[in-house]
Every structure is written in structure tokens, then in C-alpha cells.
């Protein structure tokens, strides 16, 4: 049987307006481009790194 993949739920809670361009690009990379939008993503080191870059703009639920 295939093992269930771990996921992480990310919700955008702050606007990228007035932030650096890399912060906006990272949010788009996570699939978040509007306030209160939520995405369930696979829990990988790459995704964790992106979340860490914009941790001040998002809420993370395991």
C-alpha cells in the first residue's frame, strides 16, 4: 500500500502590498495570492523553506 503523504495547510493572513518582490513571488509559488486563501501542500523541505521565507504573512497548520 502507498504510504499517506504528510501535508501542511497554509493560509495567507497578511497582504504582500508594500513588501519585497520576493515575498510576493514566494506567496504565488505557494499558491496564495489573495487574503484568507488556503492551500493544502505536501510537506517537503522545499515547501517548508518557502513557508519560512514568508512566515510573517501566513498561518500554518500541521
C-alpha positions as CSV (number, residue, x, y, z in Angstrom):
1,X,0.0,0.0,0.0
2,X,1.1,3.5,-0.7
3,X,2.0,5.4,2.4
4,X,-0.1,8.6,3.1
5,X,1.9,11.7,2.4
6,X,2.2,14.3,5.1
7,X,0.5,17.6,4.3
8,X,0.6,21.1,5.7
9,X,-2.2,23.7,5.4
10,X,-1.1,27.3,4.7
11,X,-3.4,30.3,4.9
12,X,-2.4,33.8,3.9
13,X,-3.3,36.2,6.7
14,X,-1.4,39.4,5.6
15,X,-1.2,41.3,2.4
16,X,2.1,41.5,0.4
17,X,1.4,45.1,-0.5
18,X,4.5,47.2,0.4
19,X,6.6,44.0,0.9
20,X,9.6,43.0,-1.1
21,X,9.0,41.4,-4.5
22,X,10.5,38.1,-3.4
23,X,7.8,37.8,-0.7
24,X,5.0,38.3,-3.3
25,X,6.7,35.7,-5.6
26,X,7.0,33.2,-2.8
27,X,3.3,33.6,-1.9
28,X,2.4,33.0,-5.6
29,X,4.7,29.9,-5.6
30,X,2.8,28.6,-2.6
31,X,-0.5,29.2,-4.5
32,X,-1.5,32.1,-2.3
33,X,-2.2,35.4,-4.0
34,X,-5.3,36.7,-2.1
35,X,-6.1,37.2,1.5
36,X,-7.5,34.3,3.5
37,X,-6.8,31.9,0.7
38,X,-5.9,28.4,2.0
39,X,-3.8,25.7,0.3
40,X,-3.0,22.2,1.4
41,X,0.5,21.3,0.3
42,X,2.8,18.3,0.5
43,X,5.1,18.7,3.5
44,X,8.5,18.8,1.7
45,X,11.7,20.6,2.6
46,X,11.2,23.0,-0.4
47,X,7.7,23.9,0.8
48,X,8.9,24.3,4.4
49,X,11.7,26.7,3.1
50,X,9.1,28.8,1.2
51,X,6.9,29.0,4.3
52,X,9.8,30.1,6.4
53,X,10.5,33.0,4.0
54,X,7.0,34.3,4.3
55,X,6.2,33.2,7.9
56,X,5.1,36.7,8.8
57,X,2.4,36.6,6.1
58,X,0.9,33.1,6.6
59,X,-0.6,30.8,9.2
60,X,0.5,27.2,9.1
61,X,-1.5,24.2,10.4
62,X,0.0,20.7,10.6
